[in-house]
């Protein structure tokens, strides 16, 4: 079971204040760092399917162009 903290709420609020492009870059960065889609979705208040649609999961994990 996932326990939410105030920090989780801050993270979610900041994420939703980003532009769509910056959100997608952050999602890809987290995925490339090895975080599961389920964990990313849960932490950011998204569905797993929406995260899968927004990351390039077919090329494998590795270096990200997050900058």
C-alpha positions as CSV (number, residue, x, y, z in Angstrom):
1,X,0.0,0.0,0.0
2,X,1.2,3.5,-0.8
3,X,1.2,6.0,2.0
4,X,1.0,9.7,0.9
5,X,2.9,12.4,2.6
6,X,2.9,16.2,2.3
7,X,6.0,15.9,0.2
8,X,4.1,13.7,-2.3
9,X,1.5,16.4,-2.5
10,X,4.2,19.1,-3.2
11,X,5.8,16.9,-5.9
12,X,2.4,16.3,-7.6
13,X,1.6,20.0,-7.4
14,X,4.9,21.1,-9.0
15,X,4.6,18.4,-11.7
16,X,1.2,19.7,-12.7
17,X,2.5,23.3,-12.8
18,X,5.0,22.3,-15.5
19,X,4.3,22.7,-19.2
20,X,3.3,19.5,-21.0
21,X,6.7,19.3,-22.7
22,X,8.5,19.6,-19.3
23,X,6.2,17.0,-17.8
24,X,7.0,14.6,-20.6
25,X,10.7,15.2,-20.2
26,X,10.5,14.5,-16.4
27,X,8.5,11.4,-17.0
28,X,11.0,10.1,-19.5
29,X,13.9,11.0,-17.1
30,X,12.3,9.1,-14.2
31,X,11.6,6.1,-16.5
32,X,15.1,6.1,-17.8
33,X,16.5,6.2,-14.2
34,X,14.8,2.8,-13.6
35,X,11.5,3.8,-11.9
36,X,8.5,1.7,-12.9
37,X,5.6,3.2,-14.7
38,X,3.3,2.1,-11.8
39,X,5.5,3.9,-9.3
40,X,5.8,7.1,-11.4
41,X,2.0,7.1,-12.0
42,X,1.2,6.6,-8.3
43,X,3.6,9.3,-7.1
44,X,2.4,11.9,-9.6
45,X,-1.4,11.2,-9.5
46,X,-1.5,9.8,-13.1
47,X,-2.8,6.5,-14.5
48,X,-0.2,4.0,-15.7
49,X,-1.6,4.1,-19.2
50,X,-1.1,7.9,-19.4
51,X,2.5,7.5,-18.4
52,X,3.1,4.7,-21.0
53,X,1.7,7.0,-23.7
54,X,4.0,9.8,-22.7
55,X,7.3,7.9,-22.4
56,X,9.4,6.2,-25.0
57,X,9.4,2.7,-23.3
58,X,10.4,0.8,-26.4
59,X,14.0,1.9,-26.6
60,X,15.0,0.6,-23.2
61,X,16.4,2.5,-20.4
62,X,19.5,4.6,-20.5
63,X,20.7,8.1,-20.8
64,X,18.0,10.7,-21.0
65,X,18.1,14.1,-22.6
66,X,16.8,15.8,-19.5
67,X,18.2,19.3,-19.4
